[in-house]
Every structure is written in C-alpha cells, then in structure tokens.
C-alpha cells in the first residue's frame, strides 16, 4: 500500500511539474507572438497599436467625442485614436494601453476581441487585455518615457516600452506575481543575461524589489535573483521590447 501511495504521489508531483514547465514555455511563446504582431502592425500602419493616430479611419469611432471615446468600451471593431507620439500611455482621448490590444485584434494579429477600455478605464481585465497561460495572468503594456528612479516595484533604469504578464489586481495594473525567482532566472538566462537589473528581461515587484531579487531597494547595482526563495514573488517584465 505504501509503495502504491508513493507511486501515486510521485505521479501527481511529476504531473504538476510538467504542467508548470508547459506554462513557463507558454509565456515565452506568447511574448514572441505579441512582439511579432507589434512589428507587423507597425510595418503595415506606420504606428504602434494603441498609439495609432488614424485608427478610426480604418475601424470606425467608438464615440464621436474624443474625451468620451477614451472611456467607451467597444463591442465591435470601433475604436479611438492614439496621439501618435510613439509611446503607449493613457491620454485625454484614449487609454492607449488597452486600445493597444484592440488595434492588434482589429488588424487580425491577435486572437479574441477587446473592449479597449474597462469599467474604470484603468484596470486590466480579460475584457481588455489578453490572458496568459501563466498563473491565470494578463498581459499588460505601457511606456516609461523617462528612466525609472526610486520606484518601489522596479529597479532603477531605462525601461522604455514594456510587456508584463501578471495576475490581475482590483484597482491597478496586473502586476501580481506569477513566477518563482528561479523560474524567472531560468527564462532570463535563456533569453538574456540572467540578471534582473540589466538587459531586456527583468521583473515587476509586488510592493518591493527585495522579494524577487537580492536588491535592498531600487538603487541597488546589479543584484541577483533571490534564488533561495521558493515563493511565487516575481512578475516577468521585458524592457524596451518594441
């Protein structure tokens, strides 16, 4: 009986490991798919999705008043224009970080349909952001136009346009953790330099940078991932990704 129980337990744990490994592979696949879609969109429309200043000429307008359009959730391809400044950020006339996904879907480069907005217009939900297979997370994007400094959740540095895959939060962006430090270190090592504060791969902290890394605070130079931790405390982030 003990042998049978041991085999069953081993099988369950082995199955869980395989499922987790598949989720981790999926997030890299999803990232590459999104980046390719963004590049194709930019080549076709000469603008970033979400930031596209003439999007309504192609897909119609969600609301004729630009300021109202920003908070109007689309049920069709009708959309809002971005400001065309090369950055993804909420503006007076559009929540570009959500129109971003709608524009990609409108162009046939992303599966699903997206509202381009939301109940509070600043909260990512499955209605306006694509889902990740990693920890029931959502993908989110925004542009940091100036270097980040003194941020509680990010190490200091130049981030530019980022993509993250995090767990949805009730009143803010989906930055809840989806990975263990070792898991993100593994992805970082395969894709980049294996260091959270340099290169393209990093993390968005969940209230502190010290959980996922050895950094004492955002100004710590060249920290490591906190590999001794087995807790899910890291949200994967890709800097300057498009």
C-alpha positions as CSV (number, residue, x, y, z in Angstrom):
1,X,0.0,0.0,0.0
2,X,2.8,2.4,0.9
3,X,4.5,1.7,-2.4
4,X,1.3,2.4,-4.3
5,X,0.7,5.6,-2.4
6,X,4.3,6.6,-3.1
7,X,3.9,6.0,-6.8
8,X,0.6,7.9,-6.9
9,X,2.2,10.9,-5.0
10,X,5.2,10.8,-7.3
11,X,2.9,10.7,-10.4
12,X,0.9,13.7,-9.1
13,X,4.0,15.7,-8.3
14,X,5.5,14.8,-11.7
15,X,2.4,15.8,-13.5
16,X,2.3,19.2,-11.7
17,X,5.9,19.8,-12.7
18,X,5.1,19.1,-16.3
19,X,2.1,21.4,-16.2
20,X,4.3,24.2,-14.7
21,X,7.0,23.6,-17.3
22,X,4.4,24.0,-20.0
23,X,3.1,27.2,-18.5
24,X,6.6,28.6,-18.4
25,X,7.3,27.7,-22.0
26,X,4.0,29.2,-23.0
27,X,4.8,32.6,-21.6
28,X,7.9,32.9,-23.8
29,X,5.8,31.7,-26.8
30,X,3.2,34.3,-26.0
31,X,5.8,37.1,-25.7
32,X,7.3,36.2,-29.1
33,X,3.9,36.2,-30.7
34,X,3.0,39.6,-29.3
35,X,6.3,41.1,-30.3
36,X,6.0,39.7,-33.9
37,X,2.4,41.1,-34.1
38,X,3.6,44.5,-32.9
39,X,6.3,44.6,-35.6
40,X,3.9,43.5,-38.3
41,X,1.4,46.2,-37.2
42,X,4.0,48.9,-37.2
43,X,5.2,47.9,-40.7
44,X,1.6,48.0,-42.0
45,X,0.2,51.0,-40.3
46,X,3.3,53.1,-39.6
47,X,2.3,53.4,-35.9
48,X,2.2,51.4,-32.7
49,X,-1.1,49.8,-31.9
50,X,-3.0,51.9,-29.4
51,X,-0.9,54.9,-30.3
52,X,-2.1,54.9,-33.9
53,X,-3.5,58.5,-34.6
54,X,-5.7,57.4,-37.5
55,X,-7.2,54.1,-36.2
56,X,-10.8,55.3,-36.5
57,X,-10.2,55.8,-40.3
58,X,-9.8,52.1,-40.6
59,X,-12.2,50.7,-38.0
60,X,-14.7,53.5,-37.1
61,X,-15.1,55.5,-34.0
62,X,-16.4,54.2,-30.7
63,X,-17.7,57.7,-29.7
64,X,-17.6,60.9,-31.7
65,X,-16.4,62.9,-28.7
66,X,-12.7,62.1,-28.2
67,X,-12.7,62.5,-24.5
68,X,-15.8,60.3,-24.1
69,X,-14.3,57.8,-26.6
70,X,-11.5,57.2,-24.1
71,X,-13.9,55.6,-21.6
72,X,-16.2,54.0,-24.1
73,X,-15.8,50.2,-24.2
74,X,-16.1,48.8,-27.7
75,X,-18.3,45.9,-28.6
76,X,-17.3,46.0,-32.2
77,X,-14.1,47.0,-34.0
78,X,-15.0,50.7,-33.5
79,X,-12.1,52.3,-31.6
80,X,-10.3,55.5,-30.6
81,X,-7.2,57.2,-31.9
82,X,-4.0,57.4,-30.1
83,X,-1.8,60.5,-30.1
84,X,0.9,59.2,-32.3
85,X,3.8,60.1,-30.1
86,X,5.4,56.7,-30.2
87,X,4.6,55.8,-26.6
88,X,1.8,53.7,-25.0
89,X,0.2,55.7,-22.2
90,X,-3.3,56.9,-21.3
91,X,-4.2,60.2,-22.9
92,X,-7.1,62.6,-22.7
93,X,-8.7,60.9,-25.8
94,X,-7.7,57.2,-25.3
95,X,-6.4,54.6,-22.9
96,X,-3.7,53.5,-25.3
97,X,-2.6,50.6,-23.2
98,X,-6.0,48.9,-23.8
99,X,-6.6,50.2,-27.3
100,X,-3.2,48.6,-28.0
101,X,-4.7,45.1,-27.8
102,X,-7.9,46.1,-29.6
103,X,-5.9,47.5,-32.5
104,X,-3.9,44.3,-32.8
105,X,-7.1,42.2,-32.8
106,X,-8.7,44.6,-35.3
107,X,-5.7,44.1,-37.6
108,X,-6.1,40.3,-37.4
109,X,-2.8,39.9,-35.5
110,X,-4.2,38.9,-32.1
111,X,-6.9,36.3,-31.3
112,X,-10.0,37.5,-29.4
113,X,-11.8,40.8,-29.1
114,X,-11.0,43.5,-26.6
115,X,-13.0,46.5,-25.3
116,X,-10.2,49.0,-25.5
117,X,-11.4,50.3,-22.2
118,X,-12.9,49.0,-19.0
119,X,-15.2,49.7,-16.1
120,X,-12.8,52.2,-14.6
121,X,-10.8,52.5,-17.8
122,X,-7.5,52.0,-15.9
123,X,-8.0,48.4,-14.7
124,X,-6.8,45.4,-16.9
125,X,-9.4,42.6,-17.2
126,X,-10.0,39.8,-19.6
127,X,-12.3,42.2,-21.4
128,X,-9.5,44.5,-22.4
129,X,-6.2,42.5,-22.0
130,X,-5.1,39.1,-23.4
131,X,-4.8,36.2,-21.0
132,X,-1.6,34.4,-20.3
133,X,-1.4,30.7,-19.6
134,X,1.0,31.5,-16.8
135,X,-0.8,31.6,-13.4
136,X,-4.1,33.0,-14.9
137,X,-2.2,36.2,-15.6
138,X,-2.9,39.0,-18.1
139,X,-0.6,40.7,-20.5
140,X,-0.1,44.5,-20.0
141,X,1.9,47.1,-21.7
142,X,2.9,50.7,-21.0
143,X,5.8,53.1,-21.9
144,X,8.2,54.7,-19.4
145,X,9.3,57.7,-21.4
146,X,12.0,58.7,-18.9
147,X,14.3,56.5,-16.8
148,X,12.7,54.9,-13.7
149,X,14.2,56.1,-10.4
150,X,13.1,55.4,-6.8
151,X,10.2,53.1,-7.8
152,X,9.1,50.7,-5.1
153,X,8.4,47.9,-7.6
154,X,11.1,48.4,-10.2
155,X,14.9,48.6,-10.1
156,X,16.3,51.9,-11.4
157,X,16.9,52.0,-15.1
158,X,15.7,52.7,-18.6
159,X,12.6,50.6,-19.3
160,X,11.0,52.2,-22.4
161,X,8.0,50.2,-23.7
162,X,7.4,47.1,-21.5
163,X,5.4,44.0,-21.6
164,X,4.5,42.1,-18.4
165,X,2.4,39.0,-17.6
166,X,0.9,39.4,-14.1
167,X,-2.1,38.5,-12.0
168,X,-4.9,41.0,-12.2
169,X,-5.3,43.4,-9.4
170,X,-8.5,45.0,-8.2
171,X,-7.6,48.7,-8.7
172,X,-4.4,48.9,-10.7
173,X,-2.4,47.2,-13.4
174,X,-2.0,43.4,-13.4
175,X,1.3,43.2,-11.6
176,X,0.6,40.3,-9.2
177,X,3.4,37.7,-9.1
178,X,3.3,34.7,-11.4
179,X,6.8,33.2,-11.1
180,X,9.4,32.0,-8.6
181,X,12.8,33.7,-8.7
182,X,14.5,30.6,-10.0
183,X,11.9,30.3,-12.8
184,X,12.4,33.9,-14.0
185,X,16.2,33.5,-13.6
186,X,16.0,30.5,-16.0
187,X,14.0,32.4,-18.6
188,X,16.3,35.4,-18.2
189,X,19.4,33.2,-18.6
190,X,18.0,31.6,-21.8
191,X,16.7,34.8,-23.4
192,X,19.1,37.5,-22.0
193,X,21.9,37.9,-19.4
194,X,20.5,36.2,-16.3
195,X,20.5,39.5,-14.3
196,X,17.3,41.2,-13.2
197,X,18.7,44.8,-13.4
198,X,20.3,44.7,-16.8
199,X,19.4,43.6,-20.3
200,X,15.9,43.1,-21.5
201,X,14.4,40.7,-19.0
202,X,13.6,41.8,-15.5
203,X,10.7,41.8,-13.0
204,X,7.9,44.0,-11.6
205,X,7.9,43.6,-7.9
206,X,4.8,43.2,-5.8
207,X,5.3,46.0,-3.4
208,X,9.0,45.6,-3.0
209,X,12.0,44.7,-5.2
210,X,13.5,42.6,-2.4
211,X,11.3,39.6,-2.8
212,X,12.3,38.6,-6.3
213,X,15.9,39.9,-6.1
214,X,18.8,40.5,-3.7
215,X,18.3,44.2,-4.1
216,X,17.8,46.2,-0.9
217,X,16.0,48.9,-2.8
218,X,15.6,50.2,-6.3
219,X,19.1,51.8,-6.4
220,X,21.0,48.5,-5.8
221,X,23.6,48.0,-8.5
222,X,23.4,44.7,-10.4
223,X,21.6,42.5,-8.0
224,X,20.9,38.8,-8.5
225,X,17.6,36.9,-8.4
226,X,16.7,35.7,-5.0
227,X,17.2,32.0,-5.9
228,X,16.9,30.7,-2.3
229,X,13.2,31.8,-2.3
230,X,10.7,29.2,-3.5
231,X,7.7,31.6,-3.3
232,X,5.9,33.0,-6.3
233,X,7.0,36.6,-5.9
234,X,8.1,37.7,-9.4
235,X,6.2,39.2,-12.3
236,X,8.2,38.8,-15.5
237,X,8.9,42.0,-17.4
238,X,10.6,42.7,-20.7
239,X,12.1,46.2,-21.2
240,X,12.5,48.1,-24.4
241,X,10.6,45.3,-26.1
242,X,9.2,47.2,-29.0
